[in-house]
Amino acid sequence: MNLNATTKMLTTLLAIASVWFAAPIASAQRILDRDEIVELNGVEVTEHLGDGVPLDATFTNHNGETVVFGDYFDGETPVVLVMVYYQCPVVCPTVLSQLTTSLNELEYNAGEDYRVLVVSFDHDETTTMALGERTKFLDAYNRGSETDARAGIAFHTGDVLNIRRLVNSIGFNFNPTDAGDYAHPISLMILSPEGQVSRYMYGFEYPPQELKLSLLDASQGKIAQSFGDRLLHFCYAFDPNAGVYSLQAFRVMQIGAGLTVLILAIGLTLLFIGDRARRRRYLAKQSQNTTDESTNPSGSYAGAKTGHVS
């Protein structure tokens, strides 16, 4: 087997091993589940998986520009959507901070592999607030100074109508409280490149492995950067009942069976090649012996005759 073939086989084996070793990471999905979030904050998300966000809705971005929401969806790039209000004292800053922590551990790049869209659901908030929160977010994001990242991370405000259309489309409920703030879900949404709701993530932590799988799911594997990513996307599936990604034993068995067939095929090919090489050597040796005999049919007789003449 040549070096390239050996390298490819080792890469495949390592990729499959990474899928197996990733299992405990993907099964420990989040600290709080949906019921605990409701109990903690009093407001829940009504999941609208597969539904689309209003692509014609308009918002004002951090630069004070009016943007059409559909312009963010290009058919290739998934979106992390975060609903917050910028004057939130604790919950929203924690959600944004924990999201940057997860993004910093993710090998995918904002603006290149995915977008982050943050929208305030408080219609009284201002562009200045959006810009300030975006600046904090970019400062905390390791690649926040890069041009692509800055283009792929946008903070918004909006009017009552467009905010209501957006939150209704994703099932995000919120209520004002007597203290002057809001009760709202602790969650973020992963949207497909076409603007459909693909996944909800709850709680204050967003494990990079879960976020990666969610982005791969939302993009149908389009953003996979390696063979290992494609294996992860193939081998893991989201279990809506448990709210976690789980390793699909049947799919892993399919890969194992395919790998077994590949190894057998390589082994048989090597045996066939080796057998042919041995035959060629044998035939070459036989041909050489025949040639020697034809040029010197009886060496001992010729030697005896020569001695008699002397």
C-alpha positions as CSV (number, residue, x, y, z in Angstrom):
1,M,0.0,0.0,0.0
2,N,1.5,3.4,-0.9
3,L,1.8,6.4,1.4
4,N,-1.2,8.2,0.1
5,A,-3.5,5.3,0.5
6,T,-2.2,4.7,4.1
7,T,-2.7,8.4,4.9
8,K,-6.3,8.3,3.6
9,M,-7.1,5.2,5.6
10,L,-5.7,6.6,8.8
11,T,-7.6,9.8,8.3
12,T,-10.8,7.9,7.9
13,L,-10.2,5.8,11.0
14,L,-9.4,8.9,13.0
15,A,-12.5,10.7,11.8
16,I,-14.7,7.7,12.8
17,A,-12.9,7.6,16.2
18,S,-13.6,11.3,16.7
19,V,-17.3,10.5,16.2
20,W,-17.3,7.9,18.9
21,F,-15.3,10.0,21.3
22,A,-17.7,13.0,20.7
23,A,-20.6,11.0,22.0
24,P,-20.4,12.0,25.6
25,I,-19.9,15.6,24.6
26,A,-23.0,15.7,22.5
27,S,-25.1,13.9,25.0
28,A,-24.4,16.5,27.7
29,Q,-26.3,19.2,25.9
30,R,-27.3,22.0,28.2
31,I,-27.6,22.9,31.9
32,L,-31.3,23.8,31.8
33,D,-34.1,22.1,29.9
34,R,-37.2,23.8,28.5
35,D,-39.4,23.2,31.6
36,E,-36.7,24.5,33.9
37,I,-36.5,27.7,31.8
38,V,-40.2,28.2,32.1
39,E,-40.1,27.7,35.8
40,L,-37.2,30.1,36.2
41,N,-38.5,32.9,34.0
42,G,-42.2,32.3,33.6
43,V,-42.3,32.6,29.8
44,E,-41.8,29.8,27.3
45,V,-41.0,29.4,23.7
46,T,-43.6,27.8,21.4
47,E,-41.4,25.9,19.0
48,H,-42.0,26.5,15.3
49,L,-39.5,24.2,13.8
50,G,-39.6,24.4,10.1
51,D,-41.5,27.7,9.9
52,G,-39.9,30.6,8.2
53,V,-39.2,34.1,9.6
54,P,-40.7,37.1,7.8
55,L,-38.1,37.8,5.2
56,D,-39.8,41.1,4.2
57,A,-39.7,42.5,7.8
58,T,-37.5,45.6,8.2
59,F,-35.3,46.5,11.1
60,T,-32.7,49.2,11.9
61,N,-29.2,47.9,12.3
62,H,-26.4,49.1,14.6
63,N,-25.3,51.7,12.0
64,G,-28.8,53.2,11.8
65,E,-29.5,51.7,8.4
66,T,-32.9,50.2,7.5
67,V,-32.4,46.5,6.5
68,V,-34.7,43.9,5.1
69,F,-34.4,40.7,7.1
70,G,-34.4,38.5,4.0
71,D,-31.1,40.0,2.9
72,Y,-29.3,38.0,5.5
73,F,-30.4,34.7,4.1
74,D,-28.4,33.7,1.0
75,G,-29.3,30.0,0.7
76,E,-25.8,29.0,1.9
77,T,-25.1,30.5,5.3
78,P,-27.0,29.5,8.5
79,V,-28.0,32.1,11.1
80,V,-27.8,32.3,14.9
81,L,-30.7,34.5,15.9
82,V,-30.7,36.0,19.4
83,M,-33.7,37.9,20.8
84,V,-32.8,40.2,23.7
85,Y,-33.4,43.6,25.0
86,Y,-30.3,45.8,25.5
87,Q,-31.2,47.2,28.9
88,C,-31.7,43.8,30.4
89,P,-29.9,43.7,33.8
90,V,-28.7,40.1,33.9
91,V,-30.2,37.5,31.6
92,C,-29.5,39.0,28.1
93,P,-25.9,40.0,28.8
94,T,-25.2,36.5,30.1
95,V,-26.8,34.9,27.0
96,L,-24.6,37.1,24.7
97,S,-21.5,36.5,26.8
98,Q,-22.0,32.7,26.9
99,L,-22.6,32.7,23.1
100,T,-19.3,34.5,22.4
101,T,-17.5,31.9,24.7
102,S,-19.0,29.1,22.6
103,L,-18.2,30.8,19.3
104,N,-14.6,31.3,20.4
105,E,-14.2,27.5,20.7
106,L,-15.9,26.9,17.4
107,E,-13.6,26.4,14.4
108,Y,-16.3,28.0,12.1
109,N,-16.0,31.7,11.5
110,A,-18.7,34.3,11.8
111,G,-19.4,36.1,8.5
112,E,-17.9,33.2,6.6
113,D,-19.6,30.1,7.8
114,Y,-22.6,31.5,9.7
115,R,-24.2,34.8,10.7
116,V,-25.2,36.2,14.2
117,L,-28.3,38.4,14.2
118,V,-29.3,40.0,17.5
119,V,-32.7,41.7,17.6
120,S,-34.1,43.7,20.5
121,F,-37.8,42.9,21.2
122,D,-38.2,46.3,23.0
123,H,-39.4,48.8,20.4
124,D,-38.3,51.7,22.6
125,E,-34.6,50.8,22.4
126,T,-32.2,52.8,20.3
127,T,-29.5,52.4,17.6
128,T,-27.0,53.7,20.1
129,M,-27.8,50.8,22.4
130,A,-27.5,48.3,19.6
131,L,-24.1,49.7,18.6
132,G,-22.8,49.6,22.1
133,E,-23.9,46.0,22.7
134,R,-22.4,45.0,19.3
135,T,-19.1,46.6,20.2
136,K,-19.0,44.6,23.5
137,F,-19.8,41.4,21.5
138,L,-17.1,42.0,18.9
139,D,-14.5,42.8,21.7
140,A,-15.3,39.4,23.4
141,Y,-15.3,37.5,20.1
142,N,-11.7,36.4,19.2
143,R,-12.1,37.2,15.5
144,G,-14.2,40.3,16.1
145,S,-11.6,42.5,14.4
146,E,-11.8,40.6,11.1
147,T,-13.7,42.1,8.3
148,D,-15.8,39.0,7.6
149,A,-16.8,38.7,11.2
150,R,-17.8,42.3,11.5
151,A,-20.0,41.9,8.4
152,G,-21.5,38.7,9.8
153,I,-22.5,40.0,13.2
154,A,-25.4,42.6,13.3
155,F,-27.5,44.1,16.1
156,H,-30.9,45.5,15.5
157,T,-33.8,47.5,16.8
158,G,-37.3,47.6,15.3
159,D,-40.9,48.9,15.5
160,V,-43.8,47.1,17.2
161,L,-45.2,45.6,14.0
162,N,-41.9,44.1,12.7
163,I,-40.8,42.8,16.1
164,R,-44.2,41.2,16.7
165,R,-44.0,39.5,13.2
166,L,-40.6,38.1,14.0
167,V,-41.2,36.8,17.5
168,N,-44.5,35.3,16.4
169,S,-42.8,33.4,13.6
170,I,-40.3,31.8,16.0
171,G,-42.7,31.4,19.0
172,F,-40.7,33.7,21.3
173,N,-43.0,35.0,24.0
174,F,-42.2,37.9,26.3
175,N,-44.1,40.0,28.9
176,P,-43.4,43.3,30.6
177,T,-43.1,43.1,34.4
178,D,-44.2,45.5,37.1
179,A,-40.5,46.3,37.7
180,G,-40.3,47.8,34.2
181,D,-38.3,45.0,32.6
182,Y,-39.3,41.9,30.7
183,A,-39.9,38.2,31.4
184,H,-38.7,36.3,28.4
185,P,-37.3,32.9,27.4
186,I,-33.6,32.1,27.8
187,S,-32.9,30.7,24.4
188,L,-31.5,31.3,20.9
189,M,-32.6,30.0,17.5
190,I,-30.6,28.4,14.7
191,L,-32.1,29.3,11.3
192,S,-31.4,27.7,8.0
193,P,-29.9,29.6,5.1
194,E,-33.4,30.0,3.7
195,G,-34.7,31.5,6.9
196,Q,-36.5,28.5,8.5
197,V,-36.3,27.6,12.2
198,S,-34.0,24.6,12.4
199,R,-33.1,24.4,16.1
200,Y,-33.7,25.9,19.5
201,M,-31.0,26.1,22.2
202,Y,-32.0,26.8,25.8
203,G,-30.3,27.9,28.9
204,F,-27.1,29.9,29.7
205,E,-24.6,27.6,28.0
206,Y,-24.2,26.6,24.4
207,P,-21.8,23.7,24.1
208,P,-19.6,24.2,21.0
209,Q,-20.2,20.6,19.9
210,E,-24.0,21.1,20.1
211,L,-23.7,24.5,18.3
212,K,-21.6,23.0,15.6
213,L,-24.1,20.1,15.0
214,S,-26.9,22.6,15.0
215,L,-25.2,24.8,12.3
216,L,-24.4,21.7,10.3
217,D,-28.0,20.6,10.5
218,A,-29.3,24.0,9.5
219,S,-27.1,24.2,6.5
220,Q,-27.6,20.5,5.5
221,G,-23.9,20.0,5.9
222,K,-23.0,22.8,3.4
223,I,-20.6,24.4,5.9
224,A,-18.7,21.1,6.7
225,Q,-15.0,21.9,6.5
226,S,-13.6,18.4,6.8
227,F,-14.4,14.7,6.4
228,G,-14.8,14.5,10.2
229,D,-17.5,17.2,10.0
230,R,-19.4,15.3,7.4
231,L,-19.2,12.2,9.6
232,L,-20.5,14.1,12.5
233,H,-23.4,15.4,10.5
234,F,-24.1,11.9,9.2
235,C,-23.8,10.0,12.5
236,Y,-25.7,12.4,14.8
237,A,-29.3,13.2,14.8
238,F,-31.4,15.5,17.0
239,D,-33.8,13.8,19.3
240,P,-36.7,16.3,19.9
241,N,-38.1,14.3,22.8
242,A,-34.8,14.3,24.8
243,G,-33.7,17.7,23.4
244,V,-30.2,16.4,22.6
245,Y,-28.1,15.2,19.7
246,S,-27.5,11.4,19.9
247,L,-25.2,9.1,18.1
248,Q,-27.1,7.0,15.5
249,A,-25.9,3.4,16.0
250,F,-27.3,2.3,12.6
251,R,-25.4,5.0,10.8
252,V,-22.2,4.2,12.6
253,M,-22.7,0.5,11.7
254,Q,-23.2,1.5,8.1
255,I,-19.8,3.3,8.2
256,G,-18.2,0.4,9.9
257,A,-19.6,-2.0,7.3
258,G,-18.4,0.3,4.5
259,L,-15.0,0.6,6.1
260,T,-14.7,-3.2,6.4
261,V,-15.6,-3.7,2.8
262,L,-13.0,-1.1,1.8
263,I,-10.3,-2.8,3.9
264,L,-11.2,-6.2,2.4
265,A,-11.1,-4.7,-1.1
266,I,-7.7,-3.1,-0.5
267,G,-6.4,-6.3,1.0
268,L,-7.6,-8.4,-1.9
269,T,-6.2,-5.9,-4.4
270,L,-2.8,-6.0,-2.7
271,L,-2.9,-9.8,-2.8
272,F,-3.8,-9.8,-6.5
273,I,-1.1,-7.3,-7.3
274,G,1.4,-9.3,-5.2
275,D,0.4,-12.5,-7.0
276,R,0.8,-10.9,-10.4
277,A,4.2,-9.6,-9.5
278,R,5.4,-13.0,-8.4
279,R,4.1,-14.5,-11.6
280,R,6.0,-11.9,-13.7
281,R,9.2,-12.7,-11.7
282,Y,8.7,-16.4,-12.2
283,L,8.1,-16.1,-16.0
284,A,11.0,-13.7,-16.3
285,K,13.3,-16.2,-14.6
286,Q,12.0,-19.1,-16.8
287,S,12.5,-17.0,-19.9
288,Q,16.1,-16.2,-18.8
289,N,16.8,-19.9,-18.2
290,T,15.5,-20.7,-21.7
291,T,17.7,-18.1,-23.2
292,D,20.8,-19.4,-21.4
293,E,20.1,-22.9,-22.6
294,S,19.7,-21.8,-26.3
295,T,23.0,-20.0,-26.3
296,N,24.9,-22.8,-24.6
297,P,23.0,-26.0,-25.2
298,S,25.7,-28.4,-23.6
299,G,28.4,-26.7,-21.8
300,S,30.0,-29.9,-20.4
301,Y,30.3,-31.6,-23.8
302,A,31.8,-28.5,-25.4
303,G,34.4,-28.4,-22.6
304,A,35.3,-32.1,-23.1
305,K,35.7,-31.7,-26.8
306,T,38.0,-28.8,-26.4
307,G,40.2,-30.7,-24.1
308,H,40.6,-33.6,-26.6
309,V,41.7,-31.3,-29.4
310,S,44.5,-29.8,-27.2
